Amino acid sequence: MNPAELPPLPCYLNGEYTRLPDARISVMDRGFIFGDGIYEVVPVYGGRPFCFEQHMARLGRSLAEVRIPNPHTLEQWHLIASKLIANFDRSTLGDGQSGASNPLDLLIYIQITRGVALRDHVMPTDITPTVFAMASAMKLPTPQQRALGVACVSADDFRWKKAHIKSVSLLGAVFARQISADVGAVETVMFRDGFLSEAAASNVWVVKDGTVMGPPKDHLVLEGIRYGLIEAFCRDQAIPFALRRISRDEVLEADELLLSSATKEVLPITTLDGLPVGRGEGRGRPGPVYALLYQAYQQAKKGMST
């Protein structure tokens, strides 16, 4: 795509507000050369950022892991997001960005790279980070996907061992997601040494005998913001919840499998590798725990604060 053909989405670049076709960075930016940077994605419902402080806290943790100073305070980040949301409200939606269920259901994408320097693997300490953010329409799962669930495939987790860092170095995730895209599936559920890790761009939850289980928070998975949300929803609904190592056999024998992410919210997996998930009459269909968690998520959106 020619840069001039990009949609005129509002964006922020190094202190300036502009439109996406006009944003420019140096070819020597370390994000371009090395993938040396961090990103964050914040969902926005009805013009209001959701779980903003939690997303910014994770951004700060990732920056600290890769030794990039956080260029803004929480208040400054909030101001940037607010301006992008306001600018999007005035932008043209006839550019392929009109598929959101609500014109102000958006995604704020934030990316911070180490900055511009001559190519050298060693991290320079005397450069200024490149700071970019943009607002785009959020496309949530379709009613059909909610009602019928989605198909996923499985694969070995061949990514690096610092998956807890939300790095722009995403080639491993790109390859993983392409595995499912090539067969028309929604996600790739990954296993490392026979145990569940996560999906290419989602966390994965296993429901068995009424208990919701997820992989432990460690360096092999990205701790999605929905980790805390799912745990809170389970607590409120009196659903048992546990984080522990989950074997491939346990995944295959699950009553329900769920995906969670900023864009999927909570979404049921009803087939994995072509086989229906679950047992009995509910086999291959969204289950009761999914229904409870989905409703809890929608209620949280209605009652959210920034």
NULUMBA-367197 format. One record per residue (C-alpha): residue in one letter; residue number from 0; x, y, z. Coordinates in steps of 0.5 Angstrom, whole numbers, plus 500, padded with zeros to 3 digits. Example, Ala and Ser with C-alpha at 12.3 -4.5 7.8 and 13.67 -1.06 7.14 Angstrom:
<pases>
PASE  rest   nr    x    y    z
PASE     a    0  525  491  516
PASE     s    1  527  498  514
</pases>
This chain:
<pases>
PASE  rest   nr    x    y    z
PASE     m    0  500  500  500
PASE     n    1  503  507  498
PASE     p    2  503  511  504
PASE     a    3  498  516  501
PASE     e    4  493  511  501
PASE     l    5  493  510  508
PASE     p    6  487  512  512
PASE     p    7  487  519  515
PASE     l    8  487  516  522
PASE     p    9  489  521  528
PASE     c   10  496  519  530
PASE     y   11  501  522  535
PASE     l   12  508  522  533
PASE     n   13  514  525  538
PASE     g   14  510  531  541
PASE     e   15  506  532  534
PASE     y   16  499  531  532
PASE     t   17  498  529  525
PASE     r   18  494  524  520
PASE     l   19  497  517  519
PASE     p   20  499  519  511
PASE     d   21  503  524  514
PASE     a   22  507  521  520
PASE     r   23  514  519  518
PASE     i   24  520  516  522
PASE     s   25  527  515  520
PASE     v   26  530  509  517
PASE     m   27  535  508  522
PASE     d   28  530  508  528
PASE     r   29  531  502  532
PASE     g   30  524  500  532
PASE     f   31  525  499  524
PASE     i   32  532  496  524
PASE     f   33  531  491  530
PASE     g   34  524  491  533
PASE     d   35  527  494  539
PASE     g   36  521  497  542
PASE     i   37  515  496  546
PASE     y   38  507  497  544
PASE     e   39  501  497  548
PASE     v   40  493  497  545
PASE     v   41  488  500  549
PASE     p   42  480  499  548
PASE     v   43  476  505  548
PASE     y   44  468  504  548
PASE     g   45  464  509  547
PASE     g   46  470  514  547
PASE     r   47  472  512  554
PASE     p   48  479  508  555
PASE     f   49  478  501  558
PASE     c   50  482  499  564
PASE     f   51  487  505  562
PASE     e   52  491  505  568
PASE     q   53  492  497  568
PASE     h   54  494  498  560
PASE     m   55  499  504  562
PASE     a   56  502  500  568
PASE     r   57  504  494  563
PASE     l   58  507  499  558
PASE     g   59  511  501  564
PASE     r   60  513  494  566
PASE     s   61  515  492  559
PASE     l   62  519  499  558
PASE     a   63  523  497  564
PASE     e   64  524  490  562
PASE     v   65  528  493  556
PASE     r   66  531  499  559
PASE     i   67  527  504  555
PASE     p   68  525  510  560
PASE     n   69  517  511  560
PASE     p   70  517  518  556
PASE     h   71  510  520  559
PASE     t   72  507  520  566
PASE     l   73  500  517  566
PASE     e   74  496  524  566
PASE     q   75  500  525  560
PASE     w   76  498  519  556
PASE     h   77  491  520  558
PASE     l   78  491  527  555
PASE     i   79  494  524  549
PASE     a   80  489  518  548
PASE     s   81  484  523  549
PASE     k   82  486  528  544
PASE     l   83  486  522  539
PASE     i   84  479  520  541
PASE     a   85  477  527  540
PASE     n   86  480  527  533
PASE     f   87  478  521  531
PASE     d   88  471  523  532
PASE     r   89  472  528  527
PASE     s   90  475  524  522
PASE     t   91  472  521  516
PASE     l   92  470  514  517
PASE     g   93  469  512  509
PASE     d   94  476  509  509
PASE     g   95  475  502  511
PASE     q   96  475  504  518
PASE     s   97  467  504  519
PASE     g   98  466  497  521
PASE     a   99  466  498  529
PASE     s  100  459  497  532
PASE     n  101  460  504  535
PASE     p  102  463  510  532
PASE     l  103  467  511  538
PASE     d  104  469  504  540
PASE     l  105  476  504  538
PASE     l  106  483  502  539
PASE     i  107  489  506  542
PASE     y  108  495  503  539
PASE     i  109  502  506  543
PASE     q  110  509  504  540
PASE     i  111  515  506  544
PASE     t  112  522  505  540
PASE     r  113  529  506  543
PASE     g  114  530  511  538
PASE     v  115  534  513  532
PASE     a  116  542  511  532
PASE     l  117  547  508  527
PASE     r  118  546  500  527
PASE     d  119  549  497  533
PASE     h  120  546  491  537
PASE     v  121  549  494  543
PASE     m  122  543  499  547
PASE     p  123  545  506  546
PASE     t  124  544  510  552
PASE     d  125  544  517  549
PASE     i  126  538  517  544
PASE     t  127  531  520  545
PASE     p  128  525  514  544
PASE     t  129  521  515  539
PASE     v  130  514  515  541
PASE     f  131  508  514  537
PASE     a  132  500  513  538
PASE     m  133  494  512  533
PASE     a  134  487  511  534
PASE     s  135  483  506  529
PASE     a  136  476  503  529
PASE     m  137  475  497  534
PASE     k  138  472  491  530
PASE     l  139  469  486  535
PASE     p  140  467  479  534
PASE     t  141  461  478  530
PASE     p  142  454  476  533
PASE     q  143  455  469  529
PASE     q  144  462  468  533
PASE     r  145  459  469  539
PASE     a  146  453  465  538
PASE     l  147  457  459  535
PASE     g  148  464  460  537
PASE     v  149  470  460  533
PASE     a  150  475  455  530
PASE     c  151  482  454  532
PASE     v  152  488  450  531
PASE     s  153  494  448  535
PASE     a  154  502  449  534
PASE     d  155  508  448  538
PASE     d  156  510  455  541
PASE     f  157  517  456  538
PASE     r  158  517  464  540
PASE     w  159  523  466  545
PASE     k  160  523  466  552
PASE     k  161  521  473  554
PASE     a  162  514  473  552
PASE     h  163  512  477  558
PASE     i  164  515  483  554
PASE     k  165  510  486  550
PASE     s  166  515  487  544
PASE     v  167  514  490  537
PASE     s  168  519  484  535
PASE     l  169  513  480  533
PASE     l  170  515  475  528
PASE     g  171  514  469  532
PASE     a  172  507  471  533
PASE     v  173  506  473  526
PASE     f  174  508  466  524
PASE     a  175  504  463  529
PASE     r  176  498  467  527
PASE     q  177  499  465  520
PASE     i  178  498  458  521
PASE     s  179  491  459  523
PASE     a  180  490  464  518
PASE     d  181  492  459  512
PASE     v  182  486  454  514
PASE     g  183  481  459  516
PASE     a  184  481  459  523
PASE     v  185  481  465  528
PASE     e  186  487  463  533
PASE     t  187  493  458  534
PASE     v  188  493  455  541
PASE     m  189  500  454  543
PASE     f  190  504  449  547
PASE     r  191  511  449  550
PASE     d  192  514  442  552
PASE     g  193  507  439  552
PASE     f  194  504  445  556
PASE     l  195  499  450  554
PASE     s  196  502  457  554
PASE     e  197  498  462  550
PASE     a  198  495  464  543
PASE     a  199  498  468  538
PASE     a  200  495  474  540
PASE     s  201  490  472  546
PASE     n  202  490  469  552
PASE     v  203  487  462  553
PASE     w  204  483  459  558
PASE     v  205  481  452  560
PASE     v  206  474  450  563
PASE     k  207  473  443  567
PASE     d  208  468  441  572
PASE     g  209  466  448  573
PASE     t  210  473  451  574
PASE     v  211  477  456  570
PASE     m  212  484  455  569
PASE     g  213  490  459  566
PASE     p  214  497  458  565
PASE     p  215  501  461  571
PASE     k  216  504  468  570
PASE     d  217  511  467  568
PASE     h  218  516  469  562
PASE     l  219  513  464  557
PASE     v  220  506  468  557
PASE     l  221  504  475  556
PASE     e  222  500  477  562
PASE     g  223  494  480  559
PASE     i  224  490  485  562
PASE     r  225  484  480  562
PASE     y  226  488  476  567
PASE     g  227  485  480  572
PASE     l  228  479  481  569
PASE     i  229  477  474  568
PASE     e  230  479  472  575
PASE     a  231  475  478  578
PASE     f  232  469  476  574
PASE     c  233  470  469  577
PASE     r  234  470  471  584
PASE     d  235  464  475  583
PASE     q  236  460  469  580
PASE     a  237  463  464  585
PASE     i  238  466  460  579
PASE     p  239  473  457  582
PASE     f  240  479  460  579
PASE     a  241  486  457  578
PASE     l  242  493  459  575
PASE     r  243  497  453  574
PASE     r  244  501  449  568
PASE     i  245  496  445  564
PASE     s  246  498  439  560
PASE     r  247  496  438  552
PASE     d  248  491  433  554
PASE     e  249  487  437  559
PASE     v  250  486  442  554
PASE     l  251  484  437  549
PASE     e  252  479  434  555
PASE     a  253  476  441  557
PASE     d  254  469  442  557
PASE     e  255  470  449  555
PASE     l  256  476  453  552
PASE     l  257  476  461  551
PASE     l  258  480  466  548
PASE     s  259  481  473  551
PASE     s  260  484  479  549
PASE     a  261  483  487  548
PASE     t  262  479  486  541
PASE     k  263  476  479  543
PASE     e  264  474  480  550
PASE     v  265  472  473  551
PASE     l  266  470  469  546
PASE     p  267  469  461  546
PASE     i  268  473  456  542
PASE     t  269  468  451  539
PASE     t  270  473  447  535
PASE     l  271  480  445  536
PASE     d  272  484  442  530
PASE     g  273  478  440  527
PASE     l  274  475  437  533
PASE     p  275  469  439  537
PASE     v  276  471  442  544
PASE     g  277  467  439  550
PASE     r  278  463  433  552
PASE     g  279  455  431  552
PASE     e  280  450  435  549
PASE     g  281  454  442  549
PASE     r  282  460  439  545
PASE     g  283  462  444  540
PASE     r  284  458  449  543
PASE     p  285  459  455  547
PASE     g  286  458  453  554
PASE     p  287  455  456  560
PASE     v  288  461  459  564
PASE     y  289  463  463  557
PASE     a  290  456  466  558
PASE     l  291  457  468  565
PASE     l  292  464  471  563
PASE     y  293  461  474  557
PASE     q  294  455  478  561
PASE     a  295  460  480  566
PASE     y  296  465  483  561
PASE     q  297  459  487  558
PASE     q  298  457  489  565
PASE     a  299  464  492  566
PASE     k  300  464  496  560
PASE     k  301  458  499  562
PASE     g  302  460  501  569
PASE     m  303  467  502  567
PASE     s  304  471  508  569
PASE     t  305  478  511  566
</pases>
